[in-house]
């Protein structure tokens, strides 16, 4: 009889950048597992390059592209920028697929990133709506 050794999964913990207190303890809310990774992915793509002190390469040029014409060619550029940003800034994930759907009637793009967390076997999905806000 073969013994199956299972490698322990890594646990990821980040603080919520909303800084809202936990309802029971009053401490800062903690994000765990794939929720922590989702928050990190959102930060990777929404933070502007050179915005983060002491790490000018963190972030993306995504917000600049949101003011271009909303069509499939801009969606392709957004996809490439999201892929680049995640590859350089989030080593805990392996991107499986990125889908960027333009919605010109609402002046937005729907982004869906399917990814594997390193050490996990399950595919997770991060979904976000991109809209120009300036």
C-alpha positions as a Markdown table, in Angstrom:
| # | Residue | x | y | z |
|---|---|---|---|---|
| 1 | Unk | 0.0 | 0.0 | 0.0 |
| 2 | Unk | 1.5 | 3.3 | -1.1 |
| 3 | Unk | 1.4 | 6.2 | 1.3 |
| 4 | Unk | 0.3 | 9.5 | -0.2 |
| 5 | Unk | 2.1 | 12.4 | 1.2 |
| 6 | Unk | 0.3 | 15.7 | 0.8 |
| 7 | Unk | 2.2 | 18.9 | 0.7 |
| 8 | Unk | 0.8 | 21.4 | 3.1 |
| 9 | Unk | -0.9 | 24.4 | 1.5 |
| 10 | Unk | 0.5 | 27.9 | 2.0 |
| 11 | Unk | -1.7 | 30.3 | 3.9 |
| 12 | Unk | -1.9 | 33.9 | 2.7 |
| 13 | Unk | -2.9 | 36.7 | 5.0 |
| 14 | Unk | -3.1 | 40.5 | 4.2 |
| 15 | Unk | -4.8 | 43.4 | 5.8 |
| 16 | Unk | -7.8 | 45.0 | 4.2 |
| 17 | Unk | -6.9 | 48.4 | 2.8 |
| 18 | Unk | -10.4 | 49.6 | 3.6 |
| 19 | Unk | -9.1 | 49.8 | 7.2 |
| 20 | Unk | -12.6 | 49.0 | 8.5 |
| 21 | Unk | -12.7 | 47.5 | 12.0 |
| 22 | Unk | -13.7 | 43.9 | 12.6 |
| 23 | Unk | -17.2 | 43.9 | 14.1 |
| 24 | Unk | -16.3 | 41.6 | 16.9 |
| 25 | Unk | -12.7 | 42.5 | 17.9 |
| 26 | Unk | -12.4 | 46.1 | 16.7 |
| 27 | Unk | -9.1 | 45.2 | 15.0 |
| 28 | Unk | -8.3 | 45.9 | 11.4 |
| 29 | Unk | -10.0 | 43.4 | 9.1 |
| 30 | Unk | -7.8 | 40.6 | 7.8 |
| 31 | Unk | -8.1 | 39.0 | 4.4 |
| 32 | Unk | -7.1 | 35.3 | 4.0 |
| 33 | Unk | -6.5 | 32.9 | 1.2 |
| 34 | Unk | -7.9 | 33.8 | -2.3 |
| 35 | Unk | -9.6 | 37.0 | -0.9 |
| 36 | Unk | -6.1 | 38.3 | 0.0 |
| 37 | Unk | -4.8 | 37.4 | -3.5 |
| 38 | Unk | -7.9 | 39.1 | -5.1 |
| 39 | Unk | -7.2 | 42.3 | -3.2 |
| 40 | Unk | -3.5 | 42.1 | -4.2 |
| 41 | Unk | -4.4 | 41.6 | -7.9 |
| 42 | Unk | -6.7 | 44.6 | -7.8 |
| 43 | Unk | -3.9 | 46.7 | -6.3 |
| 44 | Unk | -1.5 | 45.4 | -9.0 |
| 45 | Unk | -3.6 | 46.6 | -11.8 |
| 46 | Unk | -5.2 | 49.8 | -10.3 |
| 47 | Unk | -2.1 | 51.4 | -8.8 |
| 48 | Unk | -0.4 | 53.8 | -11.2 |
| 49 | Unk | 3.3 | 53.2 | -12.0 |
| 50 | Unk | 5.6 | 55.2 | -9.7 |
| 51 | Unk | 2.7 | 55.8 | -7.2 |
| 52 | Unk | 4.1 | 53.4 | -4.6 |
| 53 | Unk | 7.0 | 54.9 | -2.6 |
| 54 | Unk | 10.3 | 53.1 | -2.9 |
| 55 | Unk | 8.9 | 50.7 | -5.6 |
| 56 | Unk | 8.3 | 52.7 | -8.8 |
| 57 | Unk | 7.9 | 49.6 | -10.9 |
| 58 | Unk | 4.9 | 48.4 | -9.0 |
| 59 | Unk | 1.5 | 48.9 | -10.7 |
| 60 | Unk | 0.3 | 49.4 | -14.3 |
| 61 | Unk | -0.5 | 51.9 | -17.0 |
| 62 | Unk | -4.1 | 50.7 | -17.0 |
| 63 | Unk | -5.7 | 54.1 | -16.1 |
| 64 | Unk | -4.1 | 55.8 | -19.1 |
| 65 | Unk | -5.7 | 53.2 | -21.4 |
| 66 | Unk | -9.1 | 53.8 | -20.0 |
| 67 | Unk | -9.4 | 57.1 | -21.7 |
| 68 | Unk | -8.9 | 55.6 | -25.2 |
| 69 | Unk | -11.8 | 54.6 | -27.5 |
| 70 | Unk | -13.7 | 51.6 | -25.9 |
| 71 | Unk | -13.2 | 48.8 | -28.5 |
| 72 | Unk | -11.6 | 45.4 | -28.9 |
| 73 | Unk | -8.1 | 46.8 | -29.8 |
| 74 | Unk | -7.9 | 48.8 | -26.5 |
| 75 | Unk | -9.3 | 45.7 | -24.7 |
| 76 | Unk | -6.3 | 43.8 | -26.1 |
| 77 | Unk | -3.9 | 46.5 | -24.9 |
| 78 | Unk | -5.5 | 46.3 | -21.4 |
| 79 | Unk | -5.2 | 42.6 | -21.4 |
| 80 | Unk | -1.5 | 42.8 | -22.2 |
| 81 | Unk | -0.9 | 45.4 | -19.5 |
| 82 | Unk | -2.8 | 43.4 | -16.9 |
| 83 | Unk | -0.8 | 40.3 | -17.8 |
| 84 | Unk | 2.5 | 42.2 | -17.5 |
| 85 | Unk | 1.5 | 43.8 | -14.2 |
| 86 | Unk | 0.5 | 40.5 | -12.6 |
| 87 | Unk | 3.6 | 38.7 | -13.9 |
| 88 | Unk | 6.0 | 41.3 | -12.4 |
| 89 | Unk | 4.2 | 42.2 | -9.2 |
| 90 | Unk | 2.4 | 39.1 | -7.9 |
| 91 | Unk | 4.6 | 36.0 | -7.6 |
| 92 | Unk | 2.0 | 34.0 | -5.7 |
| 93 | Unk | -0.2 | 33.4 | -8.8 |
| 94 | Unk | 0.0 | 31.7 | -12.2 |
| 95 | Unk | -2.4 | 33.4 | -14.6 |
| 96 | Unk | -4.4 | 30.9 | -16.6 |
| 97 | Unk | -6.5 | 33.3 | -18.7 |
| 98 | Unk | -7.4 | 37.0 | -18.9 |
| 99 | Unk | -10.6 | 38.1 | -20.6 |
| 100 | Unk | -11.3 | 41.9 | -21.1 |
| 101 | Unk | -14.7 | 42.6 | -22.5 |
| 102 | Unk | -15.5 | 46.2 | -23.7 |
| 103 | Unk | -18.9 | 47.7 | -22.9 |
| 104 | Unk | -19.0 | 51.0 | -24.7 |
| 105 | Unk | -22.7 | 51.6 | -23.8 |
| 106 | Unk | -21.6 | 51.8 | -20.1 |
| 107 | Unk | -18.2 | 53.3 | -20.7 |
| 108 | Unk | -16.4 | 50.4 | -19.0 |
| 109 | Unk | -14.5 | 47.1 | -19.4 |
| 110 | Unk | -15.2 | 43.9 | -17.6 |
| 111 | Unk | -12.0 | 42.1 | -16.6 |
| 112 | Unk | -11.9 | 38.5 | -15.6 |
| 113 | Unk | -8.6 | 36.9 | -14.5 |
| 114 | Unk | -8.5 | 33.1 | -13.9 |
| 115 | Unk | -5.5 | 32.1 | -11.9 |
| 116 | Unk | -3.9 | 29.3 | -9.8 |
| 117 | Unk | -2.4 | 30.2 | -6.5 |
| 118 | Unk | 1.0 | 28.6 | -6.2 |
| 119 | Unk | 0.6 | 25.5 | -4.0 |
| 120 | Unk | -3.1 | 25.1 | -4.7 |
| 121 | Unk | -4.8 | 23.0 | -7.3 |
| 122 | Unk | -8.1 | 25.0 | -7.6 |
| 123 | Unk | -8.5 | 27.7 | -10.3 |
| 124 | Unk | -9.8 | 31.0 | -8.8 |
| 125 | Unk | -11.4 | 33.9 | -10.6 |
| 126 | Unk | -10.9 | 37.7 | -10.1 |
| 127 | Unk | -13.5 | 39.9 | -11.7 |
| 128 | Unk | -13.4 | 43.7 | -11.8 |
| 129 | Unk | -15.1 | 46.5 | -13.8 |
| 130 | Unk | -12.7 | 49.2 | -15.2 |
| 131 | Unk | -14.2 | 52.7 | -15.6 |
| 132 | Unk | -12.5 | 56.0 | -16.2 |
| 133 | Unk | -12.8 | 58.1 | -13.0 |
| 134 | Unk | -10.9 | 61.3 | -13.5 |
